[in-house]
Amino acid sequence: MFIGRTRELEFLQERYDSARAELIVLYGRRRIGKTELLQQFARDKEAVFYACTECTDQEQLARFSKRLLQTGMPAARFLHAFPDWETALSSVREIPTAGKKLLIIDEFPYMCANHPALPSILQNLWDHELSRANVMIILCGSAMSFIENELLAERNPLYGRATGIYKLLPLPFVHIREFFPQYTQEECLAVYAILGGIPYYLIQFQPDKSLEENIRTNLLQKGCVLYSEVEFLLRQELRETSVYNSIIEAVALGNNTLALIHSKTQLEKSKISVYLKNLMEIGIVEREFSILSTMKERAGSGRGLYQLTDAYFRFWYAFLYSSHSELEAGDVQGVWQHVIAPQLHEFVSRTYEKVCIEYLRARNQAGELPFHFVKIGRWWEKVTRTVEGKKHSVSEEIDIVAADRAERQFLLAECKFRHAPADIDVLRRLQDKFPQKKYHGNYHYMIFSFYGFTERLRDAAQENVRLVSGEEI
């Protein structure tokens, strides 16, 4: 079952239908569904699909040659393998298809590992031959740091040659119910908080089993597919995994500044910065800034907050990393009952904010909001309050703030995931938080409450206030 990816398929099809040669780089983290997407795109086309493996350069060339020659191109009459990569890649023009010649190379970094000159060879071919041929070449890879820093970065051979670069992201929450049609909205949200939108992870959960049973049998039980997934991914991308484990756990537990991470891990701050940079390059950690902060403020090292972007990493380090010994001993029920279950609702609440942002992005694209925003995210800032004639500096935070380009239209939103309907105090507090003297403009308010609203709040909601329940997202 193939779910979602409509926009991605449209992008690939548009490039396939174009009148020019196309060189597309498609990349993203492991397990995100790149191969499935490319197979879906190529299913009604005469494509040459080659999946690279970790092997010697000679063996890789032989396998690639065999796949190309199987198409029945003229060279197959007198060759069993191409003598070199330049000849092999050049032969894509000879694929015997009526339309555009489509070559997909999956896990291209494996091909380059034992032949580092391959990007240069491809660059030379593209500049002198392939860019004028009726071809579409798709290079796909999971090693994101290699793709971004070695393949596409300035001063590297393929810089400026790609006609399309697409970073594949996890599926949004809206698709989770397609995987689990019998789950409640709250259960779907919990699945999304634990697994994110990674298709490979989602298909490990069985929709006919309860959420608890899926967690116990498909995450906590030694030997299941996802039990060692985090460790496997780290070893694929990084060295010194013990150090990275300490840093990621610190961030997962809420230590989101450099000072707090240092306090938790006792590593040198200069080294922590390097490790965090590596984690950001491979998409596990991100540095978050208040949405209305200036470029000058973002340049300061003390203002950003570090967050885990990968849902399963956040779940694993929040609950399973510290329980590894118990899980190795087989205490699945104990870890579920005493470690995960009491804190799961709080853990999911943080993902609820992300889902609300996804909801707003969709409404924004559909033109269903009072204005079109160009920036959205969390907002926090120190503001001055006057209490009993004395001025005090206090820290304020709003779950979601969206603004137009001129920063004259603002949407302020709070996201409540507590087991009670939101009352009027939530709206009043939201309206008081934002420093309107500093940010002049028009204000619109939205309250997201998964468990609904009191009648008092519904009665108080005016034209510029919208209430969104859990079922609506």
C-alpha positions in Angstrom: 0.0 0.0 0.0 1.5 3.3 -1.1 0.3 6.3 1.0 0.8 10.0 0.3 3.6 11.6 -1.7 1.3 13.3 -4.2 3.3 16.4 -4.4 6.6 14.5 -4.8 5.1 12.3 -7.6 3.9 15.5 -9.4 7.3 17.0 -9.1 9.0 14.0 -10.7 6.3 13.7 -13.4 6.7 17.3 -14.4 10.4 16.8 -14.8 9.9 13.7 -16.8 7.5 15.5 -19.1 9.8 18.5 -19.6 11.4 19.1 -23.0 15.0 19.2 -21.6 17.4 16.8 -20.0 16.9 16.3 -16.3 19.4 15.5 -13.5 17.5 15.1 -10.3 19.0 14.5 -6.8 16.5 13.0 -4.4 17.6 12.4 -0.9 16.4 12.0 2.7 17.1 10.0 5.9 17.0 6.2 5.9 13.6 4.5 6.0 11.7 7.6 4.8 10.4 5.9 1.6 12.7 7.1 -1.2 12.9 3.8 -3.0 9.1 3.2 -2.7 8.5 6.7 -4.1 10.8 6.1 -7.1 9.3 2.7 -7.8 5.9 4.2 -7.7 7.0 7.0 -10.1 8.6 4.4 -12.5 5.9 1.8 -12.4 4.3 2.9 -15.7 7.5 3.8 -17.4 10.4 2.0 -19.2 12.9 2.8 -16.5 16.3 1.4 -15.7 16.3 1.1 -11.9 19.7 0.3 -10.3 20.1 -0.2 -6.6 23.7 0.3 -5.5 25.2 -2.0 -2.9 28.2 -1.9 -0.7 30.7 -3.8 -2.8 34.0 -3.3 -4.7 34.1 -0.8 -7.5 34.7 -3.5 -10.1 31.7 -5.5 -8.9 29.5 -2.3 -8.8 30.5 -1.5 -12.4 29.8 -5.1 -13.5 26.3 -5.1 -11.9 25.5 -1.7 -13.3 26.6 -2.8 -16.7 24.4 -5.9 -16.5 21.4 -3.9 -15.6 21.9 -1.4 -18.5 22.7 -4.1 -21.1 19.5 -6.0 -20.1 17.5 -3.3 -21.8 18.6 -4.6 -25.1 20.7 -1.6 -26.2 23.0 -2.2 -29.2 26.1 -2.6 -27.1 24.6 -5.8 -25.6 25.4 -7.6 -28.8 29.1 -7.5 -28.2 29.6 -6.5 -24.6 29.1 -8.3 -21.3 30.2 -5.3 -19.2 31.3 -1.8 -19.9 35.1 -1.2 -19.5 34.7 1.9 -17.4 32.2 4.2 -15.7 32.4 6.9 -18.3 31.3 4.5 -21.0 28.6 3.0 -18.8 27.0 6.2 -17.8 27.3 7.6 -21.4 25.3 4.6 -22.6 22.1 5.9 -21.0 21.4 7.6 -24.3 21.2 4.2 -26.0 18.4 2.8 -23.8 15.9 1.6 -26.4 12.8 3.4 -25.3 10.5 5.6 -27.3 10.3 8.5 -24.9 12.7 10.0 -22.4 15.4 7.7 -21.2 14.9 7.2 -17.4 17.8 6.0 -15.3 17.4 5.8 -11.5 20.4 5.1 -9.3 19.4 4.3 -5.8 21.9 4.9 -3.0 24.3 6.7 -5.3 26.7 7.3 -2.3 27.6 3.6 -2.3 28.7 3.9 -5.9 30.9 6.8 -5.1 32.4 5.2 -2.0 35.0 3.1 -3.9 35.2 5.4 -6.9 35.3 9.0 -5.6 35.9 10.4 -9.1 32.3 9.4 -10.2 30.8 12.8 -9.6 33.5 14.3 -11.8 32.9 11.8 -14.5 29.2 12.4 -14.4 29.8 16.2 -14.5 31.9 15.9 -17.6 29.4 13.7 -19.3 26.6 16.0 -18.4 28.4 19.1 -19.6 29.4 17.7 -23.0 26.8 15.0 -23.8 23.9 14.2 -21.5 22.5 17.7 -20.9 21.6 17.8 -24.6 20.1 14.3 -24.7 16.6 13.1 -24.0 17.4 11.7 -20.6 16.3 11.9 -17.0 18.8 10.7 -14.4 17.8 10.5 -10.8 20.5 10.1 -8.1 19.1 9.0 -4.8 20.8 8.7 -1.5 20.3 8.4 2.3 23.7 9.7 3.4 22.5 13.3 3.8 25.8 14.8 4.9 27.5 13.3 1.8 24.7 14.6 -0.5 24.7 18.1 0.8 28.4 18.6 1.6 30.2 16.4 -1.0 27.8 16.1 -3.9 25.9 19.4 -4.1 28.0 21.9 -2.3 29.9 24.7 -4.0 33.3 23.7 -5.5 32.1 20.1 -5.9 31.7 18.6 -9.4 28.0 18.4 -9.6 27.4 21.9 -8.1 25.0 23.8 -10.4 24.4 20.7 -12.7 21.3 19.3 -11.0 18.1 20.5 -12.6 16.1 19.5 -9.5 17.0 18.8 -5.8 14.4 17.3 -3.6 14.8 16.5 0.1 12.2 14.0 1.1 10.6 14.7 4.4 8.4 12.5 6.7 4.7 12.1 5.9 2.5 14.7 7.7 0.0 13.6 10.4 -2.9 13.8 8.0 -1.8 10.5 6.5 -1.6 8.5 9.8 -5.2 7.4 9.8 -4.7 5.8 6.4 -2.2 3.4 8.1 -4.5 2.9 11.1 -8.2 3.4 10.1 -9.5 1.8 13.3 -7.5 3.9 15.7 -9.0 6.9 17.5 -7.7 10.4 16.7 -5.8 10.4 20.1 -4.2 7.0 19.2 -3.2 8.2 15.8 -1.6 11.3 17.4 0.3 9.0 19.8 1.6 6.9 16.9 2.8 10.0 15.1 4.5 11.3 18.3 6.4 7.9 18.6 7.2 7.0 15.0 6.8 10.3 13.2 5.9 10.1 9.5 8.5 7.5 8.6 6.6 4.9 6.4 9.0 2.0 7.3 8.3 2.5 11.0 4.6 2.9 10.5 4.2 -0.4 8.7 5.8 -2.2 11.7 2.8 -1.4 13.8 -0.2 -3.6 13.0 -3.5 -1.7 12.7 -5.5 -4.6 14.2 -3.5 -4.5 17.5 -3.9 -1.9 20.3 -1.4 0.9 20.7 0.0 -0.6 23.9 0.4 -4.0 22.2 2.2 -2.5 19.2 4.6 -0.6 21.5 5.3 -3.7 23.6 5.8 -6.1 20.7 7.3 -3.8 18.0 9.4 -1.4 20.0 10.3 -2.9 23.4 10.7 -6.6 22.6 14.3 -7.6 21.9 14.7 -8.9 18.4 11.9 -6.8 16.8 12.8 -4.7 13.8 12.9 -1.3 15.6 14.6 -2.5 18.8 18.1 -1.7 17.6 17.1 0.9 14.9 18.5 4.0 16.6 21.8 2.3 17.3 22.0 1.1 13.7 21.3 4.5 12.2 23.9 6.2 14.4 26.6 3.8 13.5 25.8 4.2 9.9 26.3 8.0 10.1 28.6 8.8 13.0 31.6 7.7 15.0 32.0 8.1 18.8 28.4 6.9 19.3 28.8 6.9 23.1 29.3 10.6 23.1 26.4 11.2 20.7 24.2 9.0 22.9 24.9 11.3 25.9 24.1 14.5 23.9 21.0 13.2 22.2 19.6 11.9 25.6 20.3 15.3 27.2 18.3 17.0 24.4 15.5 14.5 24.5 15.1 15.1 28.3 14.6 18.8 27.7 18.2 20.2 28.0 17.9 22.4 25.0 20.6 25.0 25.5 24.3 24.6 25.2 24.7 25.4 28.9 22.1 22.7 29.9 23.6 20.1 27.6 27.0 20.9 29.1 25.6 20.6 32.6 24.0 17.2 31.8 26.9 15.6 29.9 29.9 17.4 31.4 31.5 17.5 27.9 33.5 20.6 26.8 31.2 23.2 25.3 33.4 23.6 22.2 33.2 19.9 21.5 29.4 19.8 22.2 29.0 22.5 19.5 30.8 20.3 16.9 28.8 17.2 17.8 25.5 19.2 17.6 26.6 20.5 14.2 27.1 16.9 13.0 23.7 15.9 14.4 22.0 18.8 12.6 23.7 17.8 9.3 22.1 14.4 9.4 18.7 15.7 10.4 18.5 14.4 14.0 18.7 17.7 15.8 17.7 21.2 14.8 18.4 24.6 16.4 15.2 26.5 16.9 14.8 30.3 17.3 11.9 32.4 18.4 9.9 32.9 15.2 10.2 36.8 15.3 13.8 36.9 16.3 16.1 39.1 14.1 19.1 37.9 12.1 21.4 39.6 14.7 19.7 37.6 17.5 20.0 34.4 15.6 23.7 35.0 15.2 24.2 34.9 18.9 25.1 31.6 20.3 22.9 31.8 23.4 19.5 32.3 21.8 18.7 29.1 20.0 17.2 26.0 21.5 18.2 22.5 20.4 15.4 20.1 19.6 15.2 16.5 18.3 13.6 16.6 14.9 13.3 12.8 14.6 10.2 11.5 16.5 11.5 8.0 17.1 14.9 9.2 18.3 13.0 11.5 20.8 10.9 8.5 22.0 13.8 6.1 22.2 16.0 8.4 24.2 13.2 9.6 26.4 12.1 6.1 27.5 14.2 3.2 26.1 17.8 4.4 26.3 17.8 4.5 30.1 15.8 1.2 30.3 18.1 -0.8 28.0 19.2 -3.2 30.7 15.7 -4.0 31.7 14.6 -4.6 28.1 17.6 -6.8 27.5 16.5 -8.9 30.5 13.0 -9.1 29.0 11.1 -6.8 31.3 8.8 -5.5 28.6 5.7 -5.1 30.7 7.6 -3.4 33.5 9.1 -0.8 31.2 5.7 -0.1 29.6 3.8 0.1 32.9 6.2 2.1 35.0 8.3 4.1 32.5 6.3 4.8 29.4 2.6 4.7 30.2 2.6 7.3 33.1 4.5 9.8 30.9 3.1 9.0 27.4 0.4 11.7 27.4 2.9 14.4 28.3 5.2 13.1 25.6 2.5 13.3 23.0 1.5 16.8 23.9 4.7 18.2 22.5 3.9 16.6 19.1 0.4 18.1 19.2 1.9 21.6 18.7 3.7 20.3 15.5 0.5 18.8 14.2 -1.3 22.1 14.8 1.4 23.9 12.7 0.9 21.3 10.0 -2.9 22.1 10.1 -2.2 25.8 9.8 0.2 25.3 6.9 -2.4 23.3 5.0 -5.1 26.0 5.7 -2.6 28.7 4.6 -1.9 27.0 1.3 -5.7 26.7 0.7 -6.2 30.4 1.4 -8.5 29.7 4.4 -6.9 32.0 6.9 -7.5 35.7 7.4 -4.1 36.4 5.8 -1.2 34.5 4.1 1.6 34.0 6.5 5.3 33.5 5.5 6.7 32.5 8.8 5.3 30.3 11.6 6.7 28.7 14.7 7.1 29.0 18.5 7.6 32.5 20.0 9.4 33.3 23.2 10.8 36.6 24.5 11.5 38.6 27.7 8.8 41.3 28.1 8.3 44.1 30.6 5.3 43.9 32.9 4.1 46.5 35.3 2.9 45.1 38.6 1.8 47.4 41.4 3.7 50.3 39.8 6.9 48.3 39.4 8.3 47.1 36.2 9.4 43.4 35.9 11.1 41.5 33.1 9.4 38.1 32.6 9.7 35.4 30.0 6.7 34.8 27.8 6.1 32.0 25.3 3.3 31.3 22.8 3.0 27.9 21.2 2.4 29.2 17.6 2.9 32.6 16.1 2.4 33.2 12.4 3.1 36.5 10.6 2.9 38.0 7.1 6.0 39.3 5.3 5.6 42.9 6.6 4.9 41.6 10.2 1.7 43.6 10.3 -0.7 40.6 10.5 -0.3 38.1 13.3 -2.0 34.8 14.2 -1.4 33.8 17.8 -2.3 30.3 18.8 -2.2 28.0 21.9 -2.3 24.2 21.8 -3.9 22.4 24.7 -3.6 18.7 25.1 -4.9 18.2 28.6 -7.8 16.0 29.6 -10.2 18.9 30.0 -11.9 21.3 27.6 -10.2 24.7 27.2 -11.8 27.5 29.2 -11.9 31.3 28.6 -8.7 31.8 30.7 -6.7 30.3 27.8 -7.9 32.9 25.4 -7.4 35.8 27.9 -3.9 34.7 28.7 -3.0 34.4 25.1 -4.3 37.9 24.4 -2.2 39.3 27.2 1.1 37.5 26.4 2.1 39.2 23.2 3.8 42.6 23.4 1.5 44.5 21.0 3.3 47.8 21.6 6.4 46.3 20.0 4.7 44.4 17.2 2.0 46.8 15.8 -0.6 45.2 13.5 -3.8 43.2 13.3 -4.2 40.2 15.6 -6.1 37.0 15.1 -6.3 34.2 17.7 -6.7 30.5 17.5 -7.2 28.0 20.3 -6.4 24.3 19.6 -7.8 22.1 22.2 -7.8 18.4 21.6 -10.6 17.8 24.2 -12.8 20.6 23.2 -14.0 23.9 24.7 -16.2 25.1 27.5 -19.4 26.9 26.6 -18.0 30.0 28.3 -15.1 30.0 25.8 -17.4 29.3 22.9 -19.6 32.3 23.9 -16.6 34.6 24.2 -15.0 33.7 20.9 -15.3 36.7 18.6 -14.8 37.2 14.9 -11.0 37.2 15.2 -11.0 34.1 17.4 -11.2 30.6 16.0 -11.5 27.3 18.1 -10.2 24.1 16.6 -10.9 20.7 18.3 -8.9 17.5 18.1 -11.2 16.0 15.5 -10.8 18.9 13.2 -7.1 18.4 12.7 
